[in-house]
Amino acid sequence: MKATTSKLRDYFSSAWRSDPAERKLVRKIDFFILTFCCLSYFLNYLDRTNLANAYVSGMKEDLNFKGNQLNQINTCFTVGYVLGQIPSNLSLHYVKPRYFFPAMMTVWAGLTMVTASTHTPGAVMAIRFFQGIAEASTFVGTHYVLGSWYTERELGKRSGIFTASGLAGTMIGGFIQSGIYTSMDNRHGLRGWRWLFLIDGIITLPVALYGFLLFPDTPATTAAPYLTPAERELAVSRLRQHGHLLDPDHEPDREPGDDEHGDDSRPQSPAQHREPEQQDRQQETTTATTTSPLSWAFAKRVLASHEWWGFVVLWILAGETESFSSNTLLALYMKSSPFSSYTVSQLNNYPTGVPAVGIVSTLFWAALTDFLGGKRYMVGYFIGVTGVATSAMILGAKGMTERDPRRGGGGGRAEAVVFAAYYWAGTVYACQATFFAWANDATRHREPVFRSVVLAGMNVGSNAVNAWWSIVFYGASMAPWFERGMYAMIATSLALPVWTAGLSFVIWRAARKRRLRAVTSHTHEESGKAPKSG
């Protein structure tokens, strides 16, 4: 028990880092990377969820929404979001994140403010399409940057904090809309939901300026004024020691022998004994890193990899297990509740419990999988159980009211079961941080642009499916029970653990082959013999 307590204390205090210079470096990059990325994602999600909040706060009636037009608007956003994913992450190979991220934030801030002037659902659809393209840079781009700076033991916790900031935007958006509706509705002739979009866009601009001035880019390209030359070199060398392949086109110049017997007097970590595998990784990818990411050869190599198909399909399944929360089903249930009539404040405030649960779950699983040595796959099994259980609860509540409608009256058992199910479903948000951290971990031996495309591909696959999935299974007209969606959730929740287990095995087998090949190559080098071909 004492040993476990000590390990936990060391993990959360970063005491396991023996080098004071490394601890100081990590504290610096934690502050500057996480403050900008978390604020950016917070505002990103604030914008996304404010559409649903505006819809239930007067936008539906003011713009005369019909049928599933809300879902169609979300689909327009998703289409733009899908189209922007891979180009956005490829852009980070050519344009420094310090310029690219703030530029995209400025674009989406302007489009958010323009939304306040719309008078038809069609105008909102057009704006949300272009907004999706601009916002595509944030999620996968940040996961790429996090994977570029942090080691495997550090990554999960940071990914969790970043993802939780988006959920905080989801949660706080309801309270903001409620406050704006109460205090600013009809002020200067504008409805409360229009003020929401104006304020959301305005508060995004200072964060974009902050990123332009102080975001550190990546370890190999950083020119951050708060990092000394020694810290910039340490940022690169510590990743190399942990088997992280860096882009040779952007690595800083280094003197021969710096990694071996030079002036580096820092104590050696276990990761430094991975030298044979690191050499093999560099040999494997020497040709790959000189291949342009805009070439057919690069595309074929990505599409032929197990990382691409494994993680893209994983996130398609996992993304749809978030459907209860991402489609704001609790808010739509309350809007069409057969038992109770809710006020605008209640419609905005009660659903905030879902992302609140998601924040706790995300931080818990991100920290736990870091502490357990990167066992991110565990989350897939947890989500499978959660998806099946919560769907069964809602179907059970529906059946309960059909058998005896009086038992489902306002505040009755059926309504309590529905609320409990949707709140529990919020825990599924944990897969965002852990699965993208898993993809970062599994592609560390690849060149950075390969890793960035795999991360973007995950979101492309998920959102491409979600563009029609939400309409088919979770249309607003299907409220309050979304029966078809409940069965879809059960199916995806059963498929996810199966795919997770298969992907875990494939990744383990590939890593073992790399280790064996590296040891064999190193043994032949030491004996002065070349390995036999064939």
C-alpha positions, 0 to 999 in steps of 0.5 A: 500500500505504501509503495502504491501511495508513493508511486501516485505521489511521485506521478502527480508531483512529477518527482519521478523526473530526476533532472531538475532542468527537465522538471523546469522545462515541463512546467514551462511548456505545461503553462504555455501549451496548456493555457492556450490549447485549453482556452482555445478548445474551451471556446471551440466547444462553447461555440458548438454547444451554444447553437443547441442552447440558442435553439432551446432559448428562442432561436427555433421560434425566431428563425422558424425551424422545421423538422430536423433542420437543427440536425441538418445545421450540425451536419453542415458543420460536420461536413466542413469539419471533416473536409478541414481535418487532414489539410489542417494537420498537414498545414502544421508541417508547413506553417508554424502552429503559432501562426496557424492556430490563432489565424483559424481562431480569428476566422471562427470568431468572426463567423460566430459573431456573424451568426447573430445576424442570421434570419433563416436556418439556411444562413446558419447552415452556410456559416456553420459549414465554413466554421467547421473548416476553421474549427477543424484545426483545434482538436487533432492539431492540439493532440499532434502538438501534445504528442510532439512535446510529451513522453508516453508517461506524461501524455495522457494527463495532458490530453485529459486536461485539454479534453476536459477544457472542451467539456467545460465549454459545454458545461459552462455554455448552458449557464452563460446562455441562461445568464444572457437570456435572463439579463440581456434578452431584447436589450438594444432590440436583440434577443438573448441568443443573438447576444450569446453569439456576439459575446462568444466571438468577442472573447475568442480574439484575445486568446488568438492574440495570446497564441500568436505571441507565446505559443511554442510551436513544436520542440524541433521548431520552437523559438519561444523567448521563454525557453533557453537554448539548453531547454530547446535542446533538452526538449528534443533530446528527452523525446529521442531518449523515449523513442520518439522519432523527430523530423530530420528536416526540422531538428536543431543542429547537434554536435556529434556524440552529444547523446553518447559521451559528451558533456551531458552529465545528467543521470541516465534514464531507463529510456536511454537504454533503448538505443538499438530500437531507436537506431532501427527506427531511424533506419526504417524511416530515413526514406519515409521522412524525405517523402513529401506528405503531398505525394501518392507514395506517402498516401499509400504508405499511410493507407497500408498501415495498421495504425491508420485503419486500426485507429480510424475505425476505433474512433468511428466506433468510439465517436458514436458511443458519445452520441447521447452527449454530442447530440445533446439528447438530454436537452432535446428530451427535456424540450419534448418531455411527455411528463414535465414542462421545463423553463428556459433556465432549466433547459440550459442548466440541467444538461450541464451535468453531462459534461461535468461527469465527462470532465471527472471521467476524462481526468480519472481515466487519463491519469489512470492509464498514464499511471498504469504505463499507457494501458489506454485500451482499458477505456474501450471496455468501460465504454462498452459496458456504459453504452449498453447499460445506459441504452437499456435504462432509457428503453426500460423507462420508455417501456415503463411508461407504456405499461403504466403511464401514471408511473412516469409522471413528472418527477416519477421513476421513468424520468429519474431513470432517463436523467441518470442514464444520460448523466452516466453516459457522460463518462464516455467522453473519457475516450477522447483523451485516452484514444488520441493519446493511444494513437500518439503513443503507437505512432511515436516510431513514425515521422511526425507528419505520418502521426499527424495524418493518422490523428486527423484521419481518426476525426475524419472517419468519425465525423464522416459517419456522424454526419449522417448517423445523427440524422438517421438515429438521433434526429430532433423529431425522434425526441423524446425516446430516440428508440432507434438510436438506443439500439444503434448505441447498443450495437456500437457499444458491443463492437467497440470492445471487440475492436479494442482487443484486436487493435491492442494485439496488433499493436503489441505484435508490431512493437515486439517485431520492432524490438526483435529486429532492433536487437538482431540488427544491433547484435550483428553490428557489434559482431561486425557481421551484416544480417543475412537477407531474406 
